[in-house]
Amino acid sequence: MSGLEDISSELVGFKDEKDLDGELDGHPEVDYAGDPFRYVFYRDRKEWADLEPVPQDDGPNPVVKIAYSEKFTDVYDYFRALLKNDERSDRAFALTAEAIELNAANYTVWHYRRVLLQALEKDLREEMNYITAIIEEQPKNYQVWHHRRMVVEWLNDPSEELEFIADILSQDAKNYHAWQHRQWVIQEYKQWDDELEFVETLLEEDVRNNSAWNQRHFVISHTTGYSSPAILDREVQYCLTQIRKAPHNESAWNYLKGILQDRGLSSHPGLLDQVLELKETHCSPYLLAFLVDSYEDALENSNQRETLSKALEICQLLAQEKDTIRQEYWLFVGRSLESKYGSSASGEPLADGPEPASAPASGQQEMS
């Protein structure tokens, strides 16, 4: 006998099928949950005998039939029966937990559980504990986050949410579902006060955390906005400080472009000179792409040969040295700029050329 078989045969409380059936016949009130080593099918439980299970209907000729386990089939056959009868009972509520354990992404089970929570007037605080345990195990399950939102709404109490979400984000700072829930809580319950400080803490830990940069934009857009010159300059200088820490971090450059794009990248006083100064010590493809965009913005407002020459020079630098993997793209950008703003005249203001059928100059990802 193998070691594994030795261990299996010595497990306390393990019953073979015949012994278990005999005990069930003699003790109809047996506690099935008391034996952790044996699953008792719902079809074998006398208190469920009144319910006719509803098998899953895959049609007459399923193309790729899923090989569900016997336990999965048993639980969901009885779940469908409960749903069909619209039964609102404690046993139905308990079965939803088993169904969720087998497939926590089943939206219908979560919806039915919410119906039962209200119909049976269950303790919503206990439900929050249950949800917390599932999220900690499956933090990227959309259905459970939606369920949590609904229960928070019913309780009308977000007091534990921000701390809980911060804990989840400490495990994965880019968990989209956690950020989505956090934005909902902050916006719905006006929890703006300390959020910018929270974001800055995350960026101090990881300046490349694009989710934290996005949250920074979300918070400022919904509070002070960027219309104040003082706030805009504060954010520009914050970006430049973070860029010095990690010159090849695209997130900071995307944020900088995002807050300036409505005003024009070349419009912020002194920014172009600061970026050119950074170019000497912290050069990166993202910095150069920002300069191309800035020069193109300047060409839109004042079409000068000198500005075009600078833009074309940087396109060549990107194509030949700094971003060679996208060489053809940058050569295309240079040709497009030349086509739109170029002229055989030198040193004279240039007339606009034909509009090229092209993408924006930098090709870098814009902030949504």
C-alpha positions as CSV (number, residue, x, y, z in Angstrom):
1,M,0.0,0.0,0.0
2,S,1.4,3.4,-0.9
3,G,2.0,6.2,1.7
4,L,-0.9,8.2,0.2
5,E,-3.3,5.3,0.6
6,D,-2.1,4.8,4.2
7,I,-2.9,8.4,5.0
8,S,-6.3,8.3,3.2
9,S,-7.4,5.2,5.1
10,E,-6.6,6.7,8.5
11,L,-8.5,9.9,8.1
12,V,-10.8,10.4,11.1
13,G,-14.4,10.4,10.2
14,F,-14.0,9.1,6.6
15,K,-16.9,6.9,5.6
16,D,-17.3,4.6,2.7
17,E,-20.5,5.0,0.7
18,K,-22.3,1.9,2.2
19,D,-21.5,3.0,5.8
20,L,-22.7,6.5,5.1
21,D,-25.9,5.4,3.4
22,G,-26.7,3.2,6.5
23,E,-26.1,6.0,8.9
24,L,-28.3,8.4,6.8
25,D,-31.2,5.8,6.9
26,G,-31.0,5.6,10.6
27,H,-30.4,9.3,11.4
28,P,-32.4,11.5,9.0
29,E,-31.3,14.6,11.0
30,V,-27.6,14.0,10.5
31,D,-25.5,17.1,10.2
32,Y,-23.9,16.8,6.8
33,A,-21.5,19.7,7.4
34,G,-20.0,17.8,10.4
35,D,-18.0,15.4,8.2
36,P,-15.4,17.5,6.3
37,F,-14.2,14.4,4.4
38,R,-17.4,13.5,2.7
39,Y,-19.7,15.5,0.4
40,V,-23.3,14.4,0.6
41,F,-25.1,15.0,-2.6
42,Y,-28.3,17.0,-2.4
43,R,-30.1,14.2,-4.3
44,D,-29.3,12.0,-1.3
45,R,-30.5,14.4,1.4
46,K,-34.0,13.6,2.6
47,E,-34.8,17.2,3.4
48,W,-34.3,18.0,-0.3
49,A,-36.5,15.1,-1.6
50,D,-39.4,17.5,-2.2
51,L,-37.4,19.3,-4.9
52,E,-37.0,18.1,-8.5
53,P,-33.5,19.0,-9.7
54,V,-33.3,20.9,-13.0
55,P,-30.5,19.7,-15.3
56,Q,-28.5,22.1,-17.4
57,D,-29.9,22.3,-20.9
58,D,-27.0,22.4,-23.4
59,G,-29.3,21.7,-26.3
60,P,-29.6,18.5,-28.3
61,N,-26.1,18.6,-29.9
62,P,-23.7,20.6,-27.7
63,V,-20.5,21.4,-29.7
64,V,-18.1,21.5,-26.7
65,K,-19.9,20.1,-23.7
66,I,-18.2,21.1,-20.4
67,A,-17.2,18.2,-18.2
68,Y,-18.6,19.4,-14.9
69,S,-17.8,17.5,-11.8
70,E,-20.5,15.4,-10.2
71,K,-20.7,17.8,-7.2
72,F,-20.9,20.8,-9.5
73,T,-23.8,19.2,-11.5
74,D,-25.6,18.3,-8.2
75,V,-25.3,21.8,-6.7
76,Y,-26.4,23.6,-9.8
77,D,-29.2,21.3,-10.7
78,Y,-30.7,22.0,-7.3
79,F,-29.9,25.7,-7.6
80,R,-31.8,25.9,-10.9
81,A,-34.7,24.1,-9.2
82,L,-34.8,26.7,-6.4
83,L,-34.6,29.5,-8.9
84,K,-37.4,28.0,-11.0
85,N,-39.7,27.8,-7.9
86,D,-38.6,31.2,-6.7
87,E,-38.0,29.6,-3.3
88,R,-37.0,32.0,-0.6
89,S,-35.8,30.0,2.3
90,D,-32.8,29.5,4.5
91,R,-31.9,26.3,2.7
92,A,-31.9,28.2,-0.6
93,F,-29.7,30.9,0.9
94,A,-27.2,28.2,2.2
95,L,-27.1,26.6,-1.2
96,T,-26.1,29.9,-2.9
97,A,-22.9,29.8,-0.8
98,E,-22.1,26.3,-2.1
99,A,-22.8,27.4,-5.6
100,I,-20.6,30.5,-5.2
101,E,-17.8,28.3,-3.8
102,L,-17.9,26.3,-7.0
103,N,-18.2,29.3,-9.3
104,A,-17.9,32.7,-7.7
105,A,-18.3,34.4,-11.1
106,N,-21.9,33.2,-11.7
107,Y,-23.9,36.4,-11.8
108,T,-27.2,34.7,-11.5
109,V,-26.3,33.1,-8.2
110,W,-25.2,36.4,-6.8
111,H,-28.4,38.0,-7.9
112,Y,-30.5,35.3,-6.3
113,R,-28.5,35.7,-3.1
114,R,-29.4,39.4,-3.0
115,V,-33.0,38.5,-3.5
116,L,-32.8,36.1,-0.5
117,L,-30.8,38.6,1.6
118,Q,-33.7,41.0,1.5
119,A,-36.6,38.5,1.5
120,L,-35.2,36.7,4.6
121,E,-33.9,40.0,6.2
122,K,-30.5,38.5,6.7
123,D,-27.8,40.3,8.7
124,L,-26.0,42.5,6.2
125,R,-23.0,42.9,8.4
126,E,-22.5,39.2,8.3
127,E,-22.8,39.3,4.5
128,M,-20.1,42.0,4.4
129,N,-17.8,39.6,6.3
130,Y,-18.7,36.9,3.8
131,I,-17.9,39.1,0.8
132,T,-14.6,40.3,2.3
133,A,-13.4,36.7,2.7
134,I,-14.3,36.0,-1.0
135,I,-12.6,39.1,-2.3
136,E,-9.5,38.4,-0.3
137,E,-9.4,35.0,-2.1
138,Q,-10.6,36.2,-5.5
139,P,-9.8,40.0,-5.7
140,K,-10.4,40.3,-9.4
141,N,-13.9,38.8,-9.5
142,Y,-16.3,41.4,-10.9
143,Q,-19.5,39.8,-9.6
144,V,-18.4,39.9,-5.9
145,W,-17.3,43.5,-6.2
146,H,-20.7,44.4,-7.6
147,H,-22.4,42.5,-4.8
148,R,-20.4,44.4,-2.3
149,R,-21.5,47.7,-3.8
150,M,-25.1,46.7,-3.5
151,V,-24.7,45.7,0.2
152,V,-22.9,48.9,1.0
153,E,-25.8,50.8,-0.6
154,W,-28.3,48.9,1.5
155,L,-26.3,49.6,4.6
156,N,-25.7,53.2,3.5
157,D,-22.4,52.9,5.3
158,P,-19.1,53.2,3.5
159,S,-17.0,53.7,6.7
160,E,-14.9,50.5,6.2
161,E,-14.6,50.6,2.4
162,L,-11.5,52.8,1.8
163,E,-9.4,51.0,4.4
164,F,-10.5,47.6,2.9
165,I,-9.8,48.7,-0.6
166,A,-6.4,50.0,0.4
167,D,-5.6,46.6,1.9
168,I,-6.6,44.9,-1.4
169,L,-4.5,47.4,-3.4
170,S,-1.5,46.7,-1.2
171,Q,-1.5,43.2,-2.6
172,D,-2.0,44.4,-6.2
173,A,-1.8,48.2,-6.7
174,K,-3.3,47.9,-10.2
175,N,-6.4,45.9,-9.4
176,Y,-9.0,47.5,-11.8
177,H,-12.0,46.2,-9.8
178,A,-10.7,47.6,-6.5
179,W,-10.0,51.0,-8.1
180,Q,-13.5,51.1,-9.7
181,H,-15.1,50.3,-6.4
182,R,-12.9,53.0,-4.7
183,Q,-14.0,55.6,-7.2
184,W,-17.6,54.7,-6.7
185,V,-17.3,55.0,-2.9
186,I,-15.5,58.3,-3.1
187,Q,-17.9,59.9,-5.5
188,E,-21.1,58.4,-4.0
189,Y,-20.3,59.3,-0.4
190,K,-18.1,62.4,-1.0
191,Q,-14.9,60.9,0.5
192,W,-12.5,63.2,-1.3
193,D,-10.6,64.8,1.6
194,D,-7.6,62.5,2.0
195,E,-7.6,60.8,-1.4
196,L,-4.9,62.9,-3.0
197,E,-2.6,62.1,0.0
198,F,-3.4,58.4,-0.5
199,V,-2.5,58.6,-4.2
200,E,0.8,60.4,-3.4
201,T,1.7,57.7,-1.0
202,L,1.2,55.1,-3.7
203,L,3.3,57.1,-6.2
204,E,6.1,57.4,-3.7
205,E,6.1,53.6,-3.4
206,D,5.9,53.1,-7.2
207,V,6.1,56.1,-9.5
208,R,5.2,53.8,-12.4
209,N,1.8,52.9,-11.0
210,N,-0.4,54.1,-13.8
211,S,-3.5,53.4,-11.8
212,A,-2.4,55.8,-9.2
213,W,-1.7,58.5,-11.8
214,N,-5.2,57.9,-13.2
215,Q,-6.7,58.2,-9.7
216,R,-4.8,61.5,-9.3
217,H,-6.5,62.8,-12.4
218,F,-9.8,61.5,-11.3
219,V,-9.6,63.2,-7.9
220,I,-8.4,66.6,-9.1
221,S,-10.9,66.6,-12.0
222,H,-13.8,66.1,-9.6
223,T,-12.6,68.5,-6.9
224,T,-10.5,71.6,-7.7
225,G,-10.2,71.0,-11.4
226,Y,-7.2,72.2,-13.5
227,S,-8.5,75.7,-14.4
228,S,-6.6,77.5,-11.7
229,P,-3.1,78.5,-13.0
230,A,-1.7,77.7,-9.5
231,I,-3.1,74.1,-9.5
232,L,-2.0,73.5,-13.0
233,D,1.5,74.7,-12.4
234,R,1.6,72.6,-9.2
235,E,0.7,69.5,-11.2
236,V,3.2,70.3,-14.0
237,Q,6.0,70.7,-11.5
238,Y,4.9,67.5,-9.6
239,C,5.1,65.6,-12.9
240,L,8.6,67.0,-13.7
241,T,9.8,66.0,-10.3
242,Q,8.5,62.4,-10.7
243,I,10.0,62.3,-14.3
244,R,13.4,63.0,-12.8
245,K,13.0,60.0,-10.6
246,A,12.2,57.7,-13.5
247,P,12.8,59.3,-16.9
248,H,11.5,56.3,-18.8
249,N,8.2,56.1,-17.0
250,E,5.5,56.7,-19.5
251,S,2.7,57.2,-16.9
252,A,4.0,60.6,-15.8
253,W,4.3,61.8,-19.4
254,N,0.8,60.6,-20.1
255,Y,-0.5,62.5,-17.1
256,L,1.4,65.6,-18.1
257,K,-0.1,65.5,-21.6
258,G,-3.5,64.7,-20.3
259,I,-3.8,67.8,-18.1
260,L,-2.4,70.1,-20.9
261,Q,-4.0,68.7,-24.0
262,D,-7.1,71.0,-23.8
263,R,-4.9,74.1,-23.5
264,G,-2.1,73.0,-25.8
265,L,1.2,71.5,-24.8
266,S,3.2,74.5,-25.8
267,S,0.9,77.0,-23.9
268,H,2.2,76.4,-20.3
269,P,4.7,79.2,-19.4
270,G,8.3,77.9,-19.2
271,L,7.4,74.2,-19.7
272,L,9.2,73.8,-23.0
273,D,12.4,75.3,-21.6
274,Q,12.2,72.9,-18.6
275,V,11.7,69.9,-20.9
276,L,14.6,70.9,-23.0
277,E,16.7,71.2,-19.9
278,L,15.6,67.7,-18.8
279,K,16.6,66.5,-22.3
280,E,20.2,67.1,-21.5
281,T,20.2,64.9,-18.3
282,H,17.1,62.7,-18.4
283,C,16.4,62.0,-22.0
284,S,13.9,59.3,-23.0
285,P,11.7,58.4,-26.0
286,Y,8.7,59.8,-24.0
287,L,10.4,63.1,-23.4
288,L,11.3,63.4,-27.1
289,A,7.8,62.4,-28.2
290,F,6.4,65.1,-25.9
291,L,8.7,67.6,-27.6
292,V,7.4,66.5,-31.0
293,D,3.8,67.1,-29.8
294,S,4.7,70.4,-28.3
295,Y,6.4,71.6,-31.5
296,E,3.4,70.5,-33.5
297,D,1.1,72.4,-31.2
298,A,3.2,75.4,-31.6
299,L,3.1,75.0,-35.4
300,E,-0.7,75.0,-35.3
301,N,-0.6,78.5,-33.6
302,S,2.5,80.0,-35.3
303,N,3.9,78.2,-38.3
304,Q,7.6,78.9,-38.2
305,R,10.4,77.1,-40.2
306,E,12.6,77.0,-37.1
307,T,9.9,75.1,-35.1
308,L,9.4,72.7,-37.9
309,S,13.1,72.0,-38.2
310,K,13.3,71.2,-34.5
311,A,10.4,68.8,-34.7
312,L,11.9,67.1,-37.8
313,E,15.3,66.8,-36.0
314,I,13.7,65.1,-33.0
315,C,11.8,62.7,-35.3
316,Q,15.1,61.7,-36.9
317,L,16.7,61.3,-33.4
318,L,13.9,59.0,-32.4
319,A,14.0,57.0,-35.6
320,Q,17.8,56.6,-35.7
321,E,18.8,56.3,-32.1
322,K,16.2,56.7,-29.2
323,D,13.2,54.6,-30.4
324,T,14.5,52.5,-33.3
325,I,11.9,49.8,-32.8
326,R,9.4,52.3,-34.1
327,Q,11.7,53.8,-36.7
328,E,9.2,53.6,-39.5
329,Y,6.5,55.4,-37.4
330,W,8.8,58.3,-36.6
331,L,9.9,58.7,-40.2
332,F,6.2,58.7,-41.1
333,V,5.5,61.4,-38.5
334,G,8.4,63.5,-39.9
335,R,7.0,63.2,-43.5
336,S,3.5,64.1,-42.2
337,L,4.8,67.3,-40.5
338,E,6.8,68.2,-43.5
339,S,3.8,67.7,-45.7
340,K,1.5,69.8,-43.5
341,Y,3.8,72.6,-42.5
342,G,6.7,72.5,-44.9
343,S,7.6,74.9,-47.7
344,S,10.6,75.6,-49.9
345,A,10.8,79.0,-48.4
346,S,13.4,79.4,-45.6
347,G,13.0,81.7,-42.6
348,E,9.5,82.8,-43.7
349,P,6.2,82.0,-42.1
350,L,4.8,78.9,-43.8
351,A,1.3,78.4,-45.2
352,D,-0.5,75.3,-44.1
353,G,0.0,72.3,-46.4
354,P,-2.5,69.5,-47.2
355,E,-3.9,67.6,-44.2
356,P,-2.2,64.2,-44.0
357,A,-4.3,61.1,-43.4
358,S,-2.3,60.2,-40.3
359,A,-2.4,59.6,-36.6
360,P,-1.4,62.3,-34.0
361,A,2.3,63.2,-34.0
362,S,3.6,61.4,-30.9
363,G,1.7,58.2,-31.2
364,Q,1.9,57.9,-27.4
365,Q,-1.1,56.7,-25.5
366,E,-3.4,59.5,-24.4
367,M,-5.0,59.6,-21.0
368,S,-8.6,58.6,-21.1
